Every structure is written in C-alpha cells, then in structure tokens.
Amino acid sequence: MKSDLIINFTPTGLIPTKDMTSKVPVSPEEIAEQVLEAAEIGANMVHLHAREPETGLPTYRKDVYAEIIRGIRAKNQDLVVGVSTSGRNFFEFEKRSEVLELEGELKPDFGSLTLSSLNFNKQASVNSPDMIQALARKMQERGIRPELEVFDLGMINYAKYLIRKGWIEPPYYFNLILGNIACAQANMLSLGLMINELPEDAIWSVGGVGDSQLRMNGMAVVAGGGVRVGLEDNIWYDEDRTRLAANRDLVERVLLIGKAMGRMPSSNKETRERLGV
C-alpha cells in the first residue's frame, strides 16, 4: 500500500456557523482540537480560517491565528499548517497579509493564494493581479509557501505566469476546487483538463464545493492526487442532506476510499519533505 496521500483538512472556512451546524469549530480552542484529532487519524495538512472570538465572524487578525497555531504546535510540531489570505471579506493588502507576519513556531508553512477573482453564490472573492503578485512576493520573502487555489482552468495559466516571473518556486502545491456555481464544474472531464495543464513539479489535491465534495475526493484518490476535505466546503455527510457531518466523519471517509485504492496518508514529516517545507 502506497503512503502518498495528502489529506488537506479544512475544518472551518468562512461560511459555516454554529446556527448552521453545531459541529463546525469556531473558537481557537475548538479549531485546534479538531485539527489535532484529524491529524491523529491521518490528515497531514491543514488549511486554517480564523474567526473573531466574540462574534464568530471571519477575521484576518494574526493574534487569533497565532492562538490556533500555538494550540496545534503545542502537541504536533510536524503537521503542515496553512493559513488563509482570502479576498472574500477583506480587501486591503495589509489585512490579507497580516497573518504572514507571524514568527518562530507560530509562522505558517503555507498561505493561500487564489489565482483570480471569482463569484460564489452570494459573494465575490476579489483577487486583482496586483494583489496576487503582492501576496506571492510577501510569501516568498517570508519563506512561506503558496497554497495555489484554482477554481478554473485559466487560474493554472496565471500560476505559470507567476512561475515565469520567479515569484513562486517548486514544488508547486495546487488545490483544485470544483463545483462552485461560477467556475469549473465537478466532473471528470473538468478535473482531467485541469490536471493536464498543471506545470511540472506540481503536487495537487482536489476539493468539491457542497454536494460535490465526496465525488471529487473520490476522483482525486483514484487519479493519484491528494484531497481537500472538511466542513469549510460542505457541512453535509450525504448528498440528500439528511445528516450533518462532523469533520472526523469526512476525514475517515477519505481514509476508507484511500484504503480501498491501496493508498494511505504519508506521515506529517514525509508530507513536509515532499512539499518543500
């Protein structure tokens, strides 16, 4: 059985609230606890979003991220930790990049870098060329690797532009996220086209928005890639939406799919080495 499966765990995101599902972690303590639980059973990478402690609303504040990362690294030094620089709620470079200023043991391994603007159901994620380039350069200066978020084929082409400019360096880690209403749809053809266009030295994982999460995770495992999985992308366990998922449920299901295909997660240390952190 191969030990090559990346499980990129996305516990919280920007959208799920306690009113939607009590299972979503919101406080720094809850997030760290669920991250450590997921790592214990097989997740080897985490994609963090932080929330304001009093309101539960998304936040860019590095002190809140610091509390989450401190809680994780107090018990697990090797898990690959990524943080969000999302353009859905915050538009100023200073806010979006603040988390990249964390130092020492609190410094993240990865920062998200969405490679174009896009529309979600009710909200835009605004990522101008200047913003993308500024975030890429700051990550490069700080020794933080970019987690390249791709929702459509053209975003891969923009990644190649950044590579030509020397602003991102191999190995390149891509999250291919399919099923969003205004982007690449969650089917085998769209995924195959995206994989085909990836640059050399690319390592990739696949996520699916909403009901497509399970489908895309399964396709990724079969195709030899990693998976992005968690309540950030989908709060339901089943497509009929009869059962709310817990993060542990979603990770365990990916592990079962991987086992059936003869694949298991690489260790945290192996994952760090493979991703160049």
Secondary structure, DSSP 8 states (H G I E B T S, - for coil): -EEEE-EEE----SS--TTT-TTS--SHHHHHHHHHHHHHHT--EEEE-EE-TTT--EE--HHHHHHHHHHHHTT-SSSEEEE---SSS---HHHHTGGGG--GGG--SEEEEE-S-EE-SS-EE---HHHHHHHHHHHHHHT-EEEEEESSHHHHHHHHHHHHHTSS-SSEEEEEEE--TTS--SSHHHHHHHHHH--TTEEEEEEE-GGGHHHHHHHHHHHT-EEEESTTT--BSSTT--SB--HHHHHHHHHHHHHHTTEEE--HHHHHHHHT-
